[in-house]
Amino acid sequence: MTATRPAEVAIARTREELSAELDGLARAGASVALVPTMGALHEGHLSLVDRAHTLADAVVVSIFVNPLQFGLGEDLSRYPRELSRDVELAASRGVRLVFAPGDGDMYPEGAPIVRVKPGPMGEGLCGRFRPGHFEGVLTVVAKLFGLVRPQVAVFGRKDLQQAALVRRMERDLDLGVRVDVAPTVREEDGLALSSRNAYLSPDERRHARAFHRGLVRADEAFQGGETGRRALTSLVESEIRDHAGLELQYVELVDPETLVPLETAGRGSALAVAGFSGATRLIDNVLLGADAPDPGVGRPTSVERAR
């Protein structure tokens, strides 16, 4: 969908500025879709904006590099911060409001004492390697839901575990926000779009394509009749082993909504992979079956359940 492009996008840096802008949208009767980001916007983020335009009258993009979701030794200090460029890109896709708070605006009393625990769904996949990460993600998303008060929020399927956890948080805590998950956007060579791709050298980028190639091989095998976990994961592993510059963390077959490990794949089962190309950590996944549906389609939000 081609969005209507306003002359300029409003920028709110404080809670007070955000509230004033949202009050104006409310007076106009506009529904709101939120696209939460950490900035360094790329076409993947902008595709979420495009999708959000089909779901609400006004799109709000948040840009906040959340310190709670970075562990020791991770890239908090060097994570790309390009606010002026991000605002221009957001405006070009019809975003009505960019919320770009500082740490003190998001966490005015310092690091929050009360946080959202991900529970068992946060222990597998990336949770094994990034302790505390999903607690930080869910806590900031819950705060953004409370501050922005959107009717819908749009996330990307590349971050499969994050999307599943946010959906579960919304249902369990009755937050009243429809959580929509959009398909992964890829480069022409198949690499999933990520802000961290900017860290890759040309050689690292070339090697990194193997993550997606392995997933494609496994999906082709599934569509050819292979359903065994070990056979499917081995196809991804063998593709990655052929590249000396890659380090594999995991390849797992899971239910895309509950994240429960599976021994036998069905249509829509998720095959997820994570690893390093050089020093850059990358994640990717595929829902097996070319026309597999989004696992959250048809599930009611907390508000819809209450009607």
Rosetta silent file (secondary structure, phi, psi, omega in degrees, C-alpha in Angstrom):
SEQUENCE: MTATRPAEVAIARTREELSAELDGLARAGASVALVPTMGALHEGHLSLVDRAHTLADAVVVSIFVNPLQFGLGEDLSRYPRELSRDVELAASRGVRLVFAPGDGDMYPEGAPIVRVKPGPMGEGLCGRFRPGHFEGVLTVVAKLFGLVRPQVAVFGRKDLQQAALVRRMERDLDLGVRVDVAPTVREEDGLALSSRNAYLSPDERRHARAFHRGLVRADEAFQGGETGRRALTSLVESEIRDHAGLELQYVELVDPETLVPLETAGRGSALAVAGFSGATRLIDNVLLGADAPDPGVGRPTSVERAR
SCORE:     score description
SCORE:     0.000 S_00000001
   1 L     0.000  136.275  176.238    0.000    0.000    0.000 S_00000001
   2 L   -91.083  118.534 -175.240    1.286    3.505   -0.829 S_00000001
   3 L   -78.610  152.135  169.774    0.821    5.686    2.208 S_00000001
   4 L   -69.469  130.616 -172.419   -0.312    9.317    2.101 S_00000001
   5 L  -104.699  112.146  179.469    2.817   11.318    2.765 S_00000001
   6 L   -73.436  164.082 -179.136    2.482   14.334    5.064 S_00000001
   7 L   -62.183  -37.001  177.836    4.706   17.362    4.679 S_00000001
   8 L  -153.581  161.048  179.734    6.526   16.487    7.877 S_00000001
   9 L  -103.662  140.173  175.646    6.422   14.024   10.726 S_00000001
  10 E   -75.339  144.141  178.279    5.944   15.099   14.330 S_00000001
  11 E  -121.471  123.620  176.074    8.749   14.175   16.711 S_00000001
  12 E  -112.666  123.613  179.798    8.115   13.594   20.411 S_00000001
  13 L  -106.095  -16.001 -178.936   11.158   13.247   22.639 S_00000001
  14 L  -122.736  165.535  176.452    9.425   13.425   26.024 S_00000001
  15 H   -61.242  -38.335 -177.806    6.364   11.819   27.574 S_00000001
  16 H   -66.003  -43.220  178.250    4.648   15.218   27.616 S_00000001
  17 H   -65.574  -39.473  177.675    5.232   15.794   23.921 S_00000001
  18 H   -61.315  -47.167 -178.142    4.056   12.266   23.144 S_00000001
  19 H   -61.367  -40.206  179.620    0.881   12.730   25.177 S_00000001
  20 H   -63.974  -43.167  179.103    0.082   16.019   23.437 S_00000001
  21 H   -65.530  -41.298 -179.824    0.477   14.465   19.985 S_00000001
  22 H   -68.168  -35.579  176.645   -1.609   11.425   20.918 S_00000001
  23 H   -61.310  -38.811  177.523   -4.338   13.620   22.374 S_00000001
  24 H   -63.646  -40.832  177.050   -4.552   15.372   19.005 S_00000001
  25 H   -65.103  -39.241  179.471   -4.957   12.057   17.212 S_00000001
  26 H   -64.621  -41.410  179.274   -7.610   10.990   19.700 S_00000001
  27 H   -63.578  -31.043  178.173   -9.584   14.207   19.188 S_00000001
  28 L   -81.192   -3.603  179.762   -9.491   13.538   15.447 S_00000001
  29 L    74.973   21.432 -176.314  -10.866   10.031   16.054 S_00000001
  30 L   -86.005  132.570  170.649   -7.774    8.404   14.547 S_00000001
  31 L   -78.800  155.682 -171.374   -6.850    4.838   15.420 S_00000001
  32 E  -124.243  132.982  170.171   -3.138    4.263   16.091 S_00000001
  33 E  -113.066  133.590  179.830   -0.708    1.571   14.983 S_00000001
  34 E  -105.944  133.696  170.721    2.679    1.362   16.721 S_00000001
  35 E  -117.028  100.502 -179.536    5.867    0.087   15.080 S_00000001
  36 E   -77.846  132.538  178.216    8.478   -0.304   17.853 S_00000001
  37 E  -141.967  168.392  169.341   12.102   -0.048   16.655 S_00000001
  38 L  -106.989   18.740  178.199   15.596    0.684   17.912 S_00000001
  39 L    83.352 -161.133 -172.182   16.236    2.913   14.915 S_00000001
  40 L    50.380   51.707 -171.615   18.773    2.427   12.096 S_00000001
  41 L   -62.977  143.465  175.407   15.692    1.954    9.940 S_00000001
  42 L  -137.670 -176.225 -174.572   15.844   -0.167    6.814 S_00000001
  43 H   -61.458  -27.507  175.731   13.363   -1.549    4.331 S_00000001
  44 H   -62.446  -47.781  176.256   12.331   -4.256    6.783 S_00000001
  45 H   -60.656  -43.182 -175.489   11.177   -1.639    9.294 S_00000001
  46 H   -67.977  -28.376  174.387    9.541    0.394    6.543 S_00000001
  47 H   -67.127  -31.766  175.089    7.594   -2.651    5.358 S_00000001
  48 H   -67.224  -38.533  176.239    6.155   -2.832    8.887 S_00000001
  49 H   -61.171  -46.430  178.947    5.146    0.814    8.542 S_00000001
  50 H   -58.022  -43.216  179.282    3.429    0.052    5.233 S_00000001
  51 H   -65.230  -39.723 -179.612    1.564   -2.819    6.853 S_00000001
  52 H   -61.191  -33.926  178.441    0.609   -0.632    9.812 S_00000001
  53 H   -62.215  -26.633  179.283   -1.035    1.853    7.442 S_00000001
  54 L   -81.389   -8.409 -173.057   -3.470   -0.891    6.407 S_00000001
  55 L  -112.398  -13.577 -177.107   -4.431   -1.518   10.037 S_00000001
  56 L  -155.777  168.607 -178.621   -4.942    1.962   11.519 S_00000001
  57 L   -76.994  -35.094 -175.957   -5.438    5.616   10.620 S_00000001
  58 E  -132.893  140.317 -179.278   -2.123    6.894   12.005 S_00000001
  59 E  -109.559  129.653  174.143    1.262    5.200   12.386 S_00000001
  60 E  -112.141  127.946  174.587    3.595    5.916   15.304 S_00000001
  61 E  -108.903  125.802  173.237    7.194    4.684   15.133 S_00000001
  62 E   -96.366  140.064  178.047    9.168    4.486   18.358 S_00000001
  63 E  -127.660  106.368 -177.166   12.960    4.772   18.178 S_00000001
  64 L  -153.846  117.982  175.509   14.685    3.745   21.381 S_00000001
  65 L   -82.195  103.329 -167.666   17.864    1.737   21.886 S_00000001
  66 L   -83.463  110.263 -177.141   16.728   -0.127   24.963 S_00000001
  67 H   -65.305  -22.715 -177.127   19.573   -0.786   27.419 S_00000001
  68 H   -65.578  -23.702 -174.709   17.570   -3.428   29.294 S_00000001
  69 H   -98.673    6.664  176.634   17.811   -5.895   26.405 S_00000001
  70 L  -104.517  131.032  177.575   21.594   -5.741   25.960 S_00000001
  71 L   -91.978  177.672  177.249   23.775   -8.099   27.966 S_00000001
  72 L   -60.001  133.238  178.330   27.369   -7.749   29.069 S_00000001
  73 L    81.230   -1.075  177.469   29.700   -7.558   26.087 S_00000001
  74 L   -85.337 -177.621 -164.252   26.904   -6.876   23.609 S_00000001
  75 L   -96.588   37.320 -179.360   26.806   -3.930   21.223 S_00000001
  76 L   -57.584  -47.782 -173.494   24.830   -1.291   23.158 S_00000001
  77 L   -69.460  -27.495 -177.639   27.491    1.404   22.828 S_00000001
  78 L  -107.906    7.512  178.852   28.030    0.899   19.100 S_00000001
  79 L   -61.392  134.989 -174.189   24.470    0.135   18.037 S_00000001
  80 L   -58.516  132.620  176.601   23.698    2.439   15.069 S_00000001
  81 L  -129.072  108.385 -173.352   22.011    5.711   16.039 S_00000001
  82 L  -137.664   63.227 -169.474   20.893    7.782   13.053 S_00000001
  83 H   -61.559  -45.135 -178.037   17.845    9.738   14.210 S_00000001
  84 H   -59.256  -44.624  178.190   17.792   12.417   11.481 S_00000001
  85 H   -64.424  -42.174 -179.044   17.986    9.774    8.756 S_00000001
  86 H   -61.606  -41.517 -179.747   15.393    7.632   10.533 S_00000001
  87 H   -64.354  -40.960  178.107   12.950   10.534   10.765 S_00000001
  88 H   -61.713  -43.989  179.425   13.354   11.265    7.051 S_00000001
  89 H   -65.241  -41.408  179.042   12.681    7.629    6.183 S_00000001
  90 H   -61.981  -44.416  179.827    9.680    7.500    8.499 S_00000001
  91 H   -62.978  -36.231 -178.434    8.229   10.655    6.968 S_00000001
  92 H   -65.959  -18.860  179.374    8.730    9.250    3.465 S_00000001
  93 L  -109.503   18.642  170.998    6.411    6.361    4.359 S_00000001
  94 L    81.604   16.871  177.592    3.675    8.495    5.886 S_00000001
  95 L   -65.293  133.351 -179.639    4.493    8.059    9.589 S_00000001
  96 L   -81.608  -35.391 -172.728    2.511   10.583   11.625 S_00000001
  97 E  -148.194  132.950  171.002    4.644   10.592   14.754 S_00000001
  98 E  -107.794  123.763  174.965    8.126    9.457   15.785 S_00000001
  99 E  -102.058  111.648 -174.845    8.600    8.873   19.516 S_00000001
 100 L  -126.494   73.340 -176.869   12.327    9.101   20.245 S_00000001
 101 L   -78.211  158.297  167.698   12.791    9.244   24.011 S_00000001
 102 L   -86.941  174.286  179.724   16.041    9.245   25.905 S_00000001
 103 H   -56.866  -39.613 -177.602   16.791    6.760   28.674 S_00000001
 104 H   -69.647  -25.935  176.925   15.534    9.236   31.275 S_00000001
 105 H   -79.515  -36.758  179.055   12.212    9.658   29.493 S_00000001
 106 H   -77.412  -37.943 -178.238   11.636    5.932   29.120 S_00000001
 107 L  -126.434   73.912 -172.963   12.935    5.060   32.589 S_00000001
 108 L   -64.617  -21.371  178.015   12.471    8.244   34.660 S_00000001
 109 L  -106.116   21.083 -177.531   13.230    6.467   37.950 S_00000001
 110 L    85.895 -170.629 -179.169   16.183    4.548   36.581 S_00000001
 111 L   -53.935  129.126 -174.564   16.227    0.866   35.706 S_00000001
 112 L   -66.078  140.758  177.669   12.745   -0.463   36.526 S_00000001
 113 L   -78.371  -43.243  179.048   12.335   -2.629   39.609 S_00000001
 114 L   -92.702  124.231 -177.621    9.203   -4.361   38.287 S_00000001
 115 L  -132.379  165.114  179.741    9.799   -6.096   34.948 S_00000001
 116 L   -93.022  118.298  179.028    7.990   -8.537   32.651 S_00000001
 117 L   -86.947  133.662 -178.122    9.386  -12.066   32.945 S_00000001
 118 L   -77.926  -16.538 -179.390    9.172  -14.160   29.769 S_00000001
 119 H    67.416 -159.527 -174.905    8.820  -17.479   31.602 S_00000001
 120 H   -59.029  -29.216 -179.052    9.560  -20.794   29.843 S_00000001
 121 H   -66.368  -18.520  179.691    8.981  -19.326   26.379 S_00000001
 122 H   -96.096    2.435 -174.048   12.034  -17.143   26.873 S_00000001
 123 L   -89.720  -27.456 -178.473   14.384  -19.935   27.961 S_00000001
 124 L   -92.708 -170.774  177.784   14.985  -21.672   24.625 S_00000001
 125 H    47.362 -126.131 -176.807   16.309  -20.468   21.270 S_00000001
 126 H   -66.656  -24.807 -179.591   17.988  -17.070   21.730 S_00000001
 127 H   -60.788  -27.271  178.500   17.094  -17.007   25.423 S_00000001
 128 H   -67.503  -28.664 -172.879   19.743  -19.658   26.115 S_00000001
 129 L  -106.486  -12.838 -177.991   22.458  -17.366   24.800 S_00000001
 130 L  -129.796   71.839 -178.416   21.159  -13.934   25.818 S_00000001
 131 L   -59.086  133.011  178.939   20.113  -14.099   29.488 S_00000001
 132 L    86.236  -11.316 -175.328   17.841  -11.215   30.429 S_00000001
 133 H   -61.214  -51.320 -174.554   17.318  -10.143   26.829 S_00000001
 134 H   -74.108  -25.615  170.729   13.639  -10.979   26.540 S_00000001
 135 H   -60.542  -43.273  177.609   12.878   -9.612   29.985 S_00000001
 136 H   -65.747  -40.891  179.112   14.237   -6.306   28.681 S_00000001
 137 H   -62.944  -51.387 -176.691   12.288   -6.579   25.430 S_00000001
 138 H   -64.674  -36.685  179.833    8.958   -7.368   27.072 S_00000001
 139 H   -64.090  -45.550 -178.959    9.401   -4.680   29.702 S_00000001
 140 H   -71.067  -35.429  178.211   10.045   -1.924   27.160 S_00000001
 141 H   -66.074  -41.065  177.034    7.257   -3.138   24.855 S_00000001
 142 H   -60.547  -41.029  178.284    4.807   -3.133   27.771 S_00000001
 143 H   -65.672  -41.239  178.160    5.887    0.424   28.589 S_00000001
 144 H   -64.065  -40.110  176.102    5.479    1.501   24.952 S_00000001
 145 H   -59.478  -41.729 -179.499    1.999   -0.016   24.863 S_00000001
 146 H   -69.991  -37.061 -177.431    1.134    1.993   27.973 S_00000001
 147 H   -77.571  -41.994 -175.303    2.655    5.248   26.717 S_00000001
 148 H   -87.782  -29.004  179.535    1.429    5.147   23.097 S_00000001
 149 L    56.015   49.594 -177.896   -1.906    3.377   23.754 S_00000001
 150 L   -77.442  159.058  170.501   -2.098    1.886   20.232 S_00000001
 151 L   -82.733  -28.804 -178.630   -4.919   -0.257   18.936 S_00000001
 152 E  -144.331  148.720  174.558   -2.415   -2.414   17.038 S_00000001
 153 E  -130.181  140.452 -174.271    1.355   -2.976   17.089 S_00000001
 154 E  -115.762  128.382  178.956    3.338   -4.466   14.203 S_00000001
 155 E  -123.994  164.731  179.983    6.410   -6.675   14.611 S_00000001
 156 E   -99.880  145.049 -178.200    8.564   -8.609   12.142 S_00000001
 157 L   -71.441  -19.418  176.654    8.640  -12.389   11.830 S_00000001
 158 L   -53.830  -39.980  177.076   12.451  -12.403   11.593 S_00000001
 159 L   -89.203   67.804 -171.779   12.400  -11.963   15.374 S_00000001
 160 H   -57.126  -48.469 -176.951   10.268  -15.082   15.784 S_00000001
 161 H   -66.342  -42.068  178.087   10.787  -15.577   19.523 S_00000001
 162 H   -59.111  -47.233 -178.384   10.222  -11.913   20.282 S_00000001
 163 H   -61.976  -42.828  179.415    6.969  -11.849   18.311 S_00000001
 164 H   -63.639  -40.046 -179.995    5.668  -14.985   20.019 S_00000001
 165 H   -68.295  -40.405  178.955    6.528  -13.594   23.450 S_00000001
 166 H   -64.871  -42.062  176.968    4.885  -10.232   22.789 S_00000001
 167 H   -59.668  -44.339 -178.689    1.735  -11.965   21.596 S_00000001
 168 H   -67.322  -40.173  176.809    1.685  -14.144   24.695 S_00000001
 169 H   -58.282  -45.287 -179.592    2.326  -11.144   26.974 S_00000001
 170 H   -59.736  -43.015 -178.925   -0.601   -9.291   25.404 S_00000001
 171 H   -70.647  -44.372 -175.598   -2.928  -12.232   25.969 S_00000001
 172 H   -69.333  -33.875 -175.317   -1.740  -13.078   29.467 S_00000001
 173 H  -103.624    4.478  176.885   -1.738   -9.482   30.750 S_00000001
 174 L    51.270   57.169 -175.856   -4.835   -8.256   28.848 S_00000001
 175 L   -84.554  -13.343  173.752   -3.048   -5.256   27.369 S_00000001
 176 L    74.470   27.172  179.865   -5.699   -4.588   24.747 S_00000001
 177 L  -122.506  128.664  174.058   -3.359   -4.301   21.754 S_00000001
 178 E   -74.715  125.852  179.986   -3.669   -6.355   18.590 S_00000001
 179 E  -102.844  113.316 -178.649   -0.200   -7.773   17.833 S_00000001
 180 E  -105.542  138.079 -178.216    0.359   -8.206   14.113 S_00000001
 181 E  -120.168  122.204 -175.223    3.390  -10.067   12.744 S_00000001
 182 E   -98.494  151.167  179.513    4.649   -9.275    9.243 S_00000001
 183 L   -60.395  154.989  177.651    6.738  -11.552    6.982 S_00000001
 184 L   -66.869  137.081  175.315   10.526  -11.248    6.939 S_00000001
 185 L  -101.150  136.784 -173.209   11.941   -8.852    4.355 S_00000001
 186 E  -124.504  156.164  169.400   15.134   -9.985    2.631 S_00000001
 187 L   -70.688  169.775 -179.517   17.937   -8.623    0.532 S_00000001
 188 L   -60.472  -28.505 -179.642   18.169   -9.857   -3.056 S_00000001
 189 L   -87.102    4.770  176.819   20.663  -12.501   -1.926 S_00000001
 190 L    97.248  -14.387 -178.993   18.246  -13.832    0.704 S_00000001
 191 L   -64.344  128.902  178.650   19.888  -12.304    3.791 S_00000001
 192 E   -64.621  133.510  179.480   17.228  -11.175    6.252 S_00000001
 193 L   -64.197  133.837  179.678   17.272   -7.407    6.670 S_00000001
 194 L  -154.940  144.588  175.686   18.726   -6.348   10.015 S_00000001
 195 H   -60.349  -29.682 -178.251   20.288   -3.188   11.403 S_00000001
 196 H   -75.168  -10.362  176.065   23.254   -5.349   12.420 S_00000001
 197 H   -60.728  -23.371  179.664   23.979   -6.231    8.783 S_00000001
 198 H   -64.782  -19.875  179.054   25.858   -2.934    8.672 S_00000001
 199 H   -76.204  -18.666 -170.121   28.556   -4.547   10.833 S_00000001
 200 L   -76.600  134.163  170.045   29.340   -7.203    8.208 S_00000001
 201 L   -74.997  166.191  177.789   32.411   -6.978    6.008 S_00000001
 202 H   -54.386  -42.120  179.068   31.937   -8.029    2.354 S_00000001
 203 H   -66.969  -42.683  178.980   33.353  -11.500    3.114 S_00000001
 204 H   -63.020  -38.807  177.742   31.224  -11.879    6.247 S_00000001
 205 H   -62.557  -43.477  179.738   28.173  -10.818    4.273 S_00000001
 206 H   -61.862  -44.880  178.639   28.920  -13.424    1.597 S_00000001
 207 H   -64.985  -36.235 -174.121   29.261  -16.182    4.204 S_00000001
 208 H   -62.825  -22.082  179.013   26.118  -15.032    6.051 S_00000001
 209 H   -60.417  -20.729 -176.788   23.920  -15.971    3.098 S_00000001
 210 H   -64.301  -28.346  178.242   24.381  -19.599    4.135 S_00000001
 211 H   -59.063  -48.592 -179.420   21.920  -19.184    7.003 S_00000001
 212 H   -70.943  -39.629  179.548   19.090  -18.524    4.580 S_00000001
 213 H   -59.260  -40.231  178.014   20.295  -21.057    2.017 S_00000001
 214 H   -62.580  -41.217  178.113   20.208  -23.749    4.690 S_00000001
 215 H   -65.037  -38.956  178.028   16.653  -22.820    5.625 S_00000001
 216 H   -63.338  -43.167  178.119   15.619  -22.903    1.973 S_00000001
 217 H   -59.888  -42.826 -179.541   17.129  -26.379    1.567 S_00000001
 218 H   -66.472  -40.487  179.266   15.236  -27.602    4.616 S_00000001
 219 H   -65.031  -39.276  177.079   11.969  -26.071    3.421 S_00000001
 220 H   -63.689  -39.477  178.067   12.399  -27.719    0.018 S_00000001
 221 H   -65.222  -40.529  177.985   13.005  -31.053    1.744 S_00000001
 222 H   -61.214  -46.026 -179.495    9.883  -30.566    3.864 S_00000001
 223 H   -67.671  -18.647  174.620    7.795  -29.821    0.801 S_00000001
 224 L   -87.936    0.610  175.069    9.260  -32.966   -0.720 S_00000001
 225 L   116.644   -6.918 -179.507    7.942  -35.033    2.204 S_00000001
 226 L   -79.661  128.275 -179.083   10.676  -34.865    4.870 S_00000001
 227 L  -126.278   -5.713 -176.498    9.234  -34.123    8.339 S_00000001
 228 E   -74.006  136.312 -178.894   11.878  -35.374   10.785 S_00000001
 229 H   -56.709  -50.349 -173.566   13.504  -32.783   13.027 S_00000001
 230 H   -64.438  -40.025  179.917   16.992  -34.192   12.760 S_00000001
 231 H   -63.936  -40.587 -177.725   16.902  -34.488    8.973 S_00000001
 232 H   -72.011  -44.438 -179.725   15.684  -30.911    8.546 S_00000001
 233 H   -67.416  -32.395  179.455   18.075  -29.315   11.021 S_00000001
 234 H   -63.641  -32.680  178.470   20.997  -31.282    9.543 S_00000001
 235 H   -64.445  -39.628  177.812   20.414  -29.636    6.176 S_00000001
 236 H   -69.250  -44.674 -178.998   20.842  -26.202    7.746 S_00000001
 237 H   -59.911  -42.988 -176.904   23.855  -27.296    9.770 S_00000001
 238 H   -66.897  -35.794  177.757   25.633  -28.774    6.744 S_00000001
 239 H   -64.248  -40.524 -177.914   25.153  -25.582    4.732 S_00000001
 240 H   -73.795  -36.028  179.588   26.663  -23.510    7.544 S_00000001
 241 H   -62.210  -22.536 -179.923   29.562  -25.938    8.143 S_00000001
 242 L   -73.477   -4.693 -176.549   30.707  -25.287    4.576 S_00000001
 243 L  -121.171  111.227 -175.462   31.638  -21.720    5.555 S_00000001
 244 L   -64.061  -23.923 -177.385   34.648  -21.295    7.823 S_00000001
 245 L   -82.088    0.870 -176.419   33.606  -17.753    8.758 S_00000001
 246 E  -108.148  145.905  173.952   30.377  -18.865   10.403 S_00000001
 247 E  -126.118  120.241 -178.020   29.700  -20.056   13.947 S_00000001
 248 E   -87.507  132.614  171.537   26.397  -21.816   14.586 S_00000001
 249 E   -95.137  -49.579  178.516   24.580  -21.350   17.893 S_00000001
 250 E  -158.596  154.084  162.501   21.431  -23.365   17.210 S_00000001
 251 E  -132.671  121.670 -175.307   19.078  -24.770   14.616 S_00000001
 252 E  -138.182  146.282  174.609   15.745  -25.782   16.125 S_00000001
 253 E  -101.878  121.131 -175.367   12.322  -26.931   14.988 S_00000001
 254 E  -139.923  161.370  167.339    9.582  -25.349   17.115 S_00000001
 255 L   -71.181  127.321 -172.299    5.926  -24.483   17.221 S_00000001
 256 L   -71.143  -14.994 -179.879    5.939  -20.828   16.091 S_00000001
 257 L   -98.442  -42.152 -178.088    3.365  -19.721   18.638 S_00000001
 258 L   -96.552  -17.740 -177.233    4.333  -21.643   21.777 S_00000001
 259 L    67.548   14.308  176.992    8.032  -22.173   20.871 S_00000001
 260 L   -69.879  131.883  178.292    7.753  -25.768   22.106 S_00000001
 261 E   -62.232  144.789 -178.534   10.393  -27.990   20.386 S_00000001
 262 L  -119.988  145.607  172.351    9.016  -30.437   17.828 S_00000001
 263 L   -94.406  -26.124 -178.556   10.286  -33.814   16.661 S_00000001
 264 E  -127.583  128.963 -177.670    8.039  -33.890   13.596 S_00000001
 265 L   -84.422  144.923  169.746    7.389  -30.901   11.342 S_00000001
 266 L  -126.060  172.523  178.282    3.995  -29.906   10.036 S_00000001
 267 L   -59.863  125.643 -178.553    2.927  -27.134    7.711 S_00000001
 268 L    93.851   -7.349  173.024    3.686  -23.857    9.467 S_00000001
 269 L   -61.996  149.101 -176.908    6.231  -25.304   11.912 S_00000001
 270 E  -101.274  132.496  170.434    9.147  -22.934   12.426 S_00000001
 271 E  -109.217  115.864 -172.715   12.752  -23.797   11.698 S_00000001
 272 E  -117.111  144.410 -178.092   14.892  -21.196   13.470 S_00000001
 273 E  -138.029  148.217  173.590   18.633  -20.567   13.293 S_00000001
 274 E  -146.149  147.830  178.051   21.115  -18.269   15.033 S_00000001
 275 E   178.893 -172.028 -176.246   24.836  -17.826   14.766 S_00000001
 276 E  -116.866  140.299  163.104   27.711  -15.510   13.995 S_00000001
 277 E  -114.096  108.220 -168.149   29.300  -14.266   10.827 S_00000001
 278 L    65.468 -127.325  179.263   32.532  -12.857   12.158 S_00000001
 279 L   -97.175    3.959 -174.005   31.577  -10.977   15.324 S_00000001
 280 E   -99.044  123.992  179.800   28.017  -10.231   14.172 S_00000001
 281 E   -86.647  130.798 -178.577   25.174  -12.315   15.541 S_00000001
 282 E  -126.100  148.047  174.722   22.404  -13.074   13.054 S_00000001
 283 E  -129.314  155.510  177.865   19.049  -14.824   13.376 S_00000001
 284 E  -162.150  167.015  177.536   16.640  -16.163   10.779 S_00000001
 285 E  -164.114  165.768  174.214   13.759  -18.593   10.433 S_00000001
 286 E  -140.664  141.619  169.306   11.292  -20.088    8.005 S_00000001
 287 E   -91.408  116.671 -171.441    7.739  -21.321    8.456 S_00000001
 288 L   -65.143  133.275 -174.643    7.790  -24.636    6.634 S_00000001
 289 L   102.539  117.706 -170.513    5.464  -24.802    3.662 S_00000001
 290 L   -57.903  -30.374 -178.169    5.521  -21.995    1.097 S_00000001
 291 L  -111.586   30.706 -179.531    1.997  -20.837    1.879 S_00000001
 292 L   -63.681  136.601 -178.386    2.116  -21.414    5.629 S_00000001
 293 L   -79.758  159.958  170.662   -0.164  -18.982    7.487 S_00000001
 294 L   -62.503  126.369 -175.284    0.842  -16.602   10.228 S_00000001
 295 L   -64.530  -17.860 -178.962    0.271  -18.665   13.410 S_00000001
 296 L   -90.818   -7.191 -178.382   -1.449  -15.750   15.159 S_00000001
 297 L   -62.695  131.062  177.721   -4.114  -15.171   12.521 S_00000001
 298 L    91.187  -10.428  177.703   -7.537  -15.681   13.968 S_00000001
 299 L   -84.253  130.261 -177.668   -6.465  -15.554   17.627 S_00000001
 300 L   -73.136  149.292  170.938   -8.408  -12.881   19.525 S_00000001
 301 L   -75.904  174.096  178.671   -6.718  -10.054   21.409 S_00000001
 302 H   -62.681  -36.395  179.798   -7.507   -9.517   25.075 S_00000001
 303 H   -67.604  -43.801  179.889  -10.015   -6.814   24.127 S_00000001
 304 H   -63.932  -34.902  178.741  -11.754   -9.025   21.581 S_00000001
 305 H   -66.224  -29.583 -175.159  -11.997  -11.860   24.124 S_00000001
 306 H   -80.717  -13.029 -177.096  -13.729   -9.550   26.576 S_00000001
 307 L   -75.417    0.000    0.000  -16.499   -8.567   24.146 S_00000001
